C-alpha cells in the first residue's frame, strides 16, 4: 500500500500534502502546478492576504504571486492540510 500523505514539519507545525491518484506517487500540488511543499509552506508563512471561505470549508492565503487553499486538521491548530498551491494570475 502506498503512502497517502507527505508530512513536513516546520516551525512547530505539521503540513500535510496528499499524493495524487493520477499519476500515483506524485504529490497533488506538484502534479497540478509543479509546486513543492516548500513553496506552499512559504505562502502559508509569508501570505499577506487571507480569506476564510466558509462555502468550501477552507482558508485561502495569498502572496503577490502565489496562493494556497488549506484547512486545520486539529483543534490545537498545529496540523495543516494543504489542498492546493497555485500561481496567481493578474
VENFENSUL-V11736 format. One record per pair of residues at least 4 apart in sequence whose C-alpha atoms are under 8 Angstrom apart, sorted by the first residue. I is the first residue (numbers start at 1). J is the second residue. If there is no record, write none. Layout:
I,J  I,J
This chain:
2,25  3,19  3,25  4,18  4,19  5,16  5,17  5,18  5,19  6,16  6,17  6,18  6,19  6,27  7,14  7,15  7,16  7,17  8,14  8,15  8,16  8,37  9,13  9,14  9,15  10,14  10,15  12,78  13,78  13,79  13,80  14,78  14,79  14,80  15,41  15,79  15,80  15,81  15,82  16,79  16,80  16,81  16,82  17,27  17,28  17,29  17,37  17,81  17,82  17,83  18,27  18,28  18,82  18,83  19,24  19,25  19,26  19,27  19,28  20,24  20,25  20,26  20,27  20,28  20,31  21,25  22,26  23,31  26,30  26,31  27,31  28,32  28,84  29,33  29,34  29,35  29,36  29,37  29,83  29,84  29,85  29,86  30,34  30,35  30,36  33,85  33,86  33,87  35,39  35,40  35,85  35,86  36,40  37,41  38,42  39,43  39,85  40,44  40,67  40,68  40,82  40,85  41,45  42,46  42,47  43,47  43,61  43,62  43,63  43,66  43,67  43,68  44,61  44,62  44,68  46,63  47,61  47,62  47,63  48,61  48,62  48,63  49,61  49,62  49,63  50,59  50,60  50,61  50,62  51,59  51,60  51,61  52,57  52,58  52,59  52,60  53,57  53,58  53,59  53,60  54,58  57,71  58,69  58,70  58,71  59,69  59,70  59,71  60,67  60,68  60,69  60,70  61,67  61,68  61,69  62,66  62,67  62,68  63,67  64,88  65,87  65,88  65,89  66,85  66,86  66,87  66,88  67,85  67,86  67,87  67,88  68,82  68,83  68,84  68,85  68,86  69,82  69,83  69,84  69,85  70,80  70,81  70,82  70,83  70,84  71,80  71,81  71,82  71,83  72,77  72,78  72,79  72,80  72,81  73,77  73,78  73,79  73,80  73,81  74,78  74,79  74,80
